[in-house]
Amino acid sequence: MTNEMQEYPPYNPPPPPSDPAGASYGPWSSDPQWGPPSWPPTPKNRRGGSGFRRTALAAFAIACVGAGGGTAWALTTASITSQTPSGSSPSGGSNSTGNTPSTGNSVPSTGGALSAATVARIDSAVVDINADTAAGGGQVAGTGMIITSNGLVLTNNHVIDDNVNITAQIDGTGTTYKVKVIGYDAKDDIALVQLENASNLPTIPIGDSSKLSVGDAITVLGNALGKGGTPAEVSGTVAGLGAQITASDDSGDNETLTGMLQVSAAIQPGDSGGPEVNSAGQVIGMTTAGQTSGNPGQETASTTGFAIPINTAMTIISEIRAGSGTNIHIGNAALLGVAVSPTQPGLNGQTPNCTTSQATTGAWVTGVNANPAAGAGVTVCGRITSIGGSTITNTSDLHTAMEGFQIGQTVTLTWMDSSATSHSATITLGQAPFPD
């Protein structure tokens, strides 16, 4: 944890600015740098279905985010759009090809608190993850789980996306490891990272999430509120199986996560990427999101949380390790080199002021930070209208398109300048210093 995070701890955040915008897991800024942009990157199946519960509820991404000299909790809005009946088996998730083999003796969780020895054993394979936001001025705190003795760690994509200087501490103490991003699946919010120069580490005991039933007891461990140190521990129960949730951030982007475990437990920001453990002491899920009806910076612990089933997570991790898969991205992100806004810049005193721009469609450009966009002649107060053959009408479209590109890929970029004159150029995407 950085000195700034210690001075301004994530567990005592001041209110964020009155009109936050931009990346949900980044600083409170309307100008996230694209490389590709941060959460949520794949706005598919938006708010679809006539599901279990369609009332919009505030939900926090369970990563702790510090902004500037203080801190804030990044927020999304979410609705539960579908859920399997109580007592049925959870779905395998959007990328699952079936239940992955368990490395432990898989048994259903039937209740009972974990012993101190069991919790300590799992803690020894849990890491606190800390990072700086790529745009500067903020820090992020989350959690991860060691899955190999040489330091491969499973975590949420939103814990590491759009971040730099990523580090981790096992059990929140001792050696601080530099972290290298191996790959990620932004659509399903899963990432695989490597603790550099690590060896002979304990690993989490992996269970079988297909054996879960509603009412099963769970224990949630994580870097709650970014406090660091030994993971916080809370008890709860499985409240639902196969939930589908739709989340959107202040930039207007949204995404759907399917096949989720719904849990009743007092989860906190910072718990993202941490284990949810059954009564046999086996990890059966990864904490990912939580609901609250509070205001930004004022919400309390969520009693409704959502976790990615461990079977789904490990299937996707296998794809990342193999270097291929439908939604798999290896290494850092491709870089376009612009900052964008979901709304016309200049409203409410925003800088730059683009209210006189005549551009009529596309993602608003609020800054040109690097090549290839700078070299192509993209200008502030213009609007990107297509890239790589994909039509861009808003920042959400640009998120989706950028997720499909690789570093060094050549694509055609089209944009309008502020006078509504259209331009087109063939560009080669650069390498961002951060993932996603």
N, C-alpha and C positions, 0 to 999 in steps of 0.2 A: 504494500500500500504506500502510495506516495505521501510525502510530507503534507501536501495540500489536502489530500483526502483525510489525513489524520487531524488536520487543523479544522477542516470543515467536514465532519463525518457524514456519510450518506444517511445515517439514521436520524439526523436532525435537519431535514431540508427546509430552506426558506421557500416561499411560493415562487414559481417560475414567472417569467414575464407574462403580461396580461394577454398577449396574443402569440403564443408559441406556435411555431410551424416547423416543418422540415422533418428530418429523420427521427423516427420514434425512438430509436435506440442511440441517438447521437446527442449533441448539444442542442439547446433550445435555439435553433437557428433556422432561418428561411433559406439558407444557401448551402446545403450539403454538397460536397464535391462529388462528382459522379465517377465511379470507378469499379463496377456499377454502383448505384446508390444503395442506401441501406433500407432496412425493413419497412414494410413488407414488399419483397421484390417481385412476386408473381401473383398479380391480382386476378386469379382465375376463380370461376364459380362464385362470384361475389354475392353474398347474402342470398344464396339460392335456396330453394326448397321451402316447403311449408312445414317447418320442423317443430321440434320440441318446444322452443321458446324463441320468439322473434323480437321481444322487447329489447331495445338497445340498452346495454349496461356498460358502465365504465369498466375497463379491465386494464391492469397494469402488466406490461411486459416485465417479467420477474428478473430483470437486470437492474442494478442500481446505477444511475447516471448522475455524475456531478457536472455542473455547468459553471464555468467562470470561477469566481472566488468562492462560490457556494455550491450547493448541490440541488438536484431535482430528481424526481422519479419520472421516468418516461412513461407516457400513457398511451393507450389505444382505446378505441371503443369496440365492443364485441357483442355478438349475440350467439346463443347456442341455437344452431339451426336444425340439428337432428340428433337423435340418440337412440340406441337400441333399447329394447325393453329390459327392465331390471332382471338380472339373473342370467342374461344371455352373454355369450362370449364376445369380447371386443373384436373389432375388425382389425385386420393386419396393417392398416394404414395405406395411404395412397400409393406408396412405392413397394409395399410388402408383396412378396411372392408366396407367402405362407409363413408359418411359424418357423423361426430360425432355431437350430439346435441350441439347447441350453448347456452351459458349461457346468451347471450345478445339478443337484438332485431336485428337480422341479416339483414342488408341492403347492397346493393352494394355501393361501393365507387364511387362517380361521380365527384369528384374534390373539390377544395377549401382547403385552409390552415386550420390547427387546431387552435382553440383559445388557448391563453396562459393558461386559466383555465383547458382546456382539457388536454393539455400537462402536466401540473403540476399534475393533478390527475393520469395520467399514470406513470409519473416519480416516484410517491410515492409507486409504486408497482414494480419498476425496481431496480435491485441490480447490483453493481459492484462486480465482482468475481476476487479474487487474489489468487495465489498459488505459491508454490515452485515446481520446477521440481524434480521428484523423484531421478534422477541421480545426482542432486546437481548442483549448479552454475548458476541457472537461475530462473526467475520468469515468470509467465503467468498472463495476465489480460484479462478478458472477461466480459460478461454481462449475466444476468438471469432475469426471470420474475416470480413474486410471483403469485401462482395460488390457494393457500388456506390461510386462515387467520392464521393458525398455522405455516406458513413458508415453505411450500413445494414450490420449485422453479424449473421451467423449464429452461433448457439451452442446449447448444450443448454438445455432448459427448467430442468433441475435446478440450473444455474449461477445462475439469476436468481430462481427461485421463492421466495416467502416472504422476500425480501430487500429492503432499502432502501438508499439512498445508493449506488447502483451507479455505478461509474466504470470507465474503461478507458484504457489506454495502448498506443499502437501500438508494436510491437516491444519492449514493456516499458519504453520510455524516452520522454523528452520530455513533450509536452502531456498532461495528464490531462483527459480528456473526461468530462463528465456524460453519463449514459446514460439514455435514455427507452425504455421497453418499448413496442414497437409491437403485438406480439401473440405468441401461443404456441399450441402444440399439446401439451398435457401428456401425452396418451395416447402420442404418439410421441416425446416428449422433445425437441422442437425449439422454438426461440424466435427471434424477429427483434427486434433492438434498434437504436436509432439513436444514433450519437455526435452530441451536440448541437453545432451551429455548425461542423460539419466540411465540408470541400470539397476537391476535387482530390486525393483519396486513391488510392493504388494498390489494386488488387483481386486476390483470389486467382485463379489460373488453374484453371478448373473442367474436370475430365475427365469420363469416362463410366464409371460403376461397372459397367455391364452388360458391359464388355469384360474384366473381371477374371477371372483363373483362379487356382486354388489353386497356391501356390508363387511367385506374383508377388512381387517385391521391393517394399517400401514404406518410407517414412521418416515417422516420427511427430514432429510439432512441437507444443510446448505449454508452458504455464506450470507445469512440473513442480514439485511440492511447494510451489507458491506462492512461489517464490523471486523472481519478477519478472525484469526484464531481458530480454535477447534469448532467444527461445524455446529450450528444450532440444531436442536432436535425438537420436533413436535410430532404428536400422535394424531391420527385421524382414521378415516375409513374411506373405502371405495364407494362413491355415491352414484356412479353411472359408468357405462361401458359404451365404446363406439361413438362418443360425442363428436359432433362437427361444430367448430366455432369459426366465426368470421370476425376478423379484427381489422380496424382501420386506424391510421394515425392522422395527425394534424395536417399532413401534406395531402390528404385525400386518397392515399394509397391504401389498399386492403388486400388481404389474402385469406384463404380458407385452409384450415388444418382439420384433417379428418381422422377418424379412428382413435380419438383421444380418450384417455381415462379421465373421468371427472372425480375429484376427491374433495372430501370435507376435512380440511386441515388449515391451521393458521399459517399459511405460507406468507413470505415476505419478499419484497424486492431484494435481489441478490441471491435468491434460491435457484434462479434459472440454471439449468444444466446439472443440478444436483440429484441425488438418488431418492427414489421412493421405494421403501423396503417392506417386504411382507414379513409375517410373523416367524417365518423360517430363516430370516436374516439374509434374504436374497433380493437383489435389486430387480424390480418389476416395472419401473417407469422412470422417466426423467422429467422433473418439474419444468414447465414451460411457460405457463400463463396463469393469471389469477384475476378474479372479478372483484370489483368494488364500485360503490356508487358515490365515492368521495370526490372532492375536487383535486386537481393537480397539486401535488406537494402537501396535501392534507389527508390523503387516504390512510386507512389503518390496515392491519393485517387482513388478508382476504381469507374468508372461511370457505370459499369455493375456488378450487384450483383445477388446473388441467395439466396432464402429463402425457408425454409420448410413451406408448408401451415399449418396453425394452426390446421385444422381438422386432418391432418395426425399426427401432433405432439401430440394432445390430445388423439387420439386413442392409440398411443404407450404408452403415460403416463398412460392410464387406464390399459394397460397390465402390466406395471411396478408395479403399485399399487396393482394389483391382484397377482403379484409374478410369472407370467408365460406368455409365448409367444414365438414365433418362434426364435426370436433373443434377447430375454431379459436375462440380467445378473443382479442378485441381489447382492448388496454389492461390496466389493473390488474384485480384480482379483485373479485368481489362479496364483501361483508362480512356475516357473521352476528353476530359479536361475542362468541363464546364460546371457551373453551379446553376441550379434551376429553381423555379418557384411554381407552386401549384396554382397561384393566383397572380393577377397582374400586379407587378411590383410598383410601389408608389402609394398604395392605399395605406391609410393609418400612419402616414409619415415614413413608410419604408424607403430604404435606399437599396438600389437605385430607383429613381422615379421614372416609371415607364408608362405613365398614364397617357402620354401623347403618341405612343407607338401605334402604328397602323396595322401591325401584324395581326392576323385574324384567327389563327389556329396553331396548335402545337404546344410544346412545353416552353414556358417562359425562361429565357436566359438572363440570369442576374449577374453572372460573372464568367469570364473566360480565363481559366487559371493555368492552363498548360496545353502543350501539343497533345493530340493532333488538332483539336478544335481551334487553337490559336493560330496555327499555321494555315488552316483552311480559310480563315477570315471570318469565323463566327463572331457576332457582335452582341454586346449587351442590349437588352430590350428587343432582341429578335426572338424568334420562336423556332425550335427544332420541329420539323414536320415529318421526317422519316429517317430511318437508319437501317441499313442492311436489308432493305425491302419491306420493313415493317412500318406501317403508318403510325405516326405519333400525334395524338391529339391532346395529351396531358402528361404529367410527370409519371403517372402510373404506367402508361404505355412505355415510357422510356425505361423505367425500372425493368419491366418484363423483357424488353428487347436486349438490354445490356446484360442480363443474366445469361443469355444464350451465346455470348461472344467470348472468345479467348484472346489472351495477350498476343499481339502480333497479327491478328486477323485483319484483313483488308475488307472494308465495307464502304458503301456509298452513303454519304450524309447529305440530307437536304434540309434547308432552313430558310425562313423569311427574315430579312433584316427589318429594322423598325419602320421602314417605308413600305413594307409589305412586298418588296421585291424578292423573288425566290432565287436561291443559290444552291448549287450542288457541287460536291467534291468527293473524290475517292480518298479515303484516309486509312492509315494503319493504326489500329488501337495500340496505345502504350501499356505500360505496366504500372498499376497503382501500388503504393506502398502498404496497402491494406487489403484484406479479403472483402468479398461481396460488395 
